[in-house]
Amino acid sequence: MNVTLQHTVQQQLQDLLPQLATDASPDLQLQDDLGLDSLDVVELVIRLEQHFGVDLPDAEIGGWRTLGDLYATVERHVVGRAAAWWRLSLGFFQ
């Protein structure tokens, strides 16, 4: 994952879980290792969507098990949004 994106996601997550290490492994389980419950996930999703200006699909969110899963979803949608903006700015959709 893009290091900058990962750092930003970790910052948002640390607002919810101040005890989270800044170098937390992508293999950490969101529920079992970090103790995130469904309300924590909803709050995190809202923070990430607002910060990055993307919509994270419920179907993908429901598949999150690890930090790595979360990172991959955010990266896919942030990069996809940037690529769409780039194509639009170059007139590929005209």
C-alpha positions in Angstrom: 0.0 0.0 0.0 1.0 3.6 -0.6 2.8 4.6 2.6 1.1 8.0 2.7 -2.3 6.5 2.4 -1.5 3.9 5.1 -0.2 6.6 7.4 -3.4 8.7 6.9 -5.6 5.6 7.6 -3.6 4.8 10.7 -4.0 8.4 11.9 -7.8 8.1 11.5 -7.8 4.8 13.3 -5.6 6.1 16.1 -8.2 8.8 16.8 -10.5 5.9 17.7 -7.8 3.7 19.2 -5.1 5.8 20.8 -3.3 2.7 22.0 -2.7 1.6 18.4 1.0 1.5 17.5 2.1 3.7 14.6 3.8 0.7 13.0 0.9 -1.7 13.5 1.1 -4.8 11.3 -1.4 -5.1 8.4 -2.0 -8.7 9.7 -3.7 -7.4 12.9 -7.3 -8.6 13.1 -9.7 -5.6 13.4 -12.0 -7.3 15.9 -9.8 -9.9 17.7 -6.6 -7.9 18.0 -7.7 -4.3 18.0 -11.1 -4.8 19.6 -13.1 -2.8 17.0 -16.8 -3.3 17.2 -19.4 -2.5 14.5 -19.9 1.0 15.8 -16.2 1.7 15.7 -16.1 0.5 12.1 -19.0 2.8 11.2 -17.2 5.7 12.7 -14.0 4.8 11.0 -15.7 4.5 7.6 -17.4 7.9 8.0 -14.0 9.5 8.9 -12.3 7.8 5.9 -15.0 8.7 3.4 -15.0 12.3 4.5 -11.2 12.6 4.6 -10.6 11.0 1.2 -13.9 12.0 -0.5 -14.8 8.5 -1.5 -17.6 6.0 -0.9 -16.5 2.7 0.6 -19.0 0.0 -0.4 -20.7 -1.9 2.4 -19.9 -5.2 0.6 -16.2 -4.5 0.9 -16.4 -3.1 4.4 -18.1 -6.3 5.5 -15.1 -8.3 4.2 -12.6 -6.4 6.4 -10.8 -8.8 8.8 -7.4 -7.2 9.0 -5.8 -3.8 8.8 -4.4 -4.9 5.5 -8.0 -5.5 4.2 -8.9 -2.0 5.3 -5.8 -0.5 3.7 -6.5 -2.3 0.4 -10.1 -1.1 0.2 -9.1 2.5 0.9 -6.3 2.4 -1.6 -8.4 0.9 -4.3 -11.1 3.6 -4.0 -8.7 6.6 -3.5 -6.6 5.6 -6.5 -9.7 4.8 -8.5 -11.1 8.3 -7.7 -7.8 9.9 -8.7 -7.7 8.0 -12.0 -11.2 9.0 -12.8 -10.5 12.6 -12.1 -7.4 12.5 -14.2 -9.2 10.9 -17.2 -12.0 13.5 -16.8 -9.5 16.4 -16.7 -7.9 15.1 -19.9 -11.2 14.9 -21.6 -11.4 11.2 -22.0 -15.1 11.2 -21.1 -16.2 13.9 -23.5 
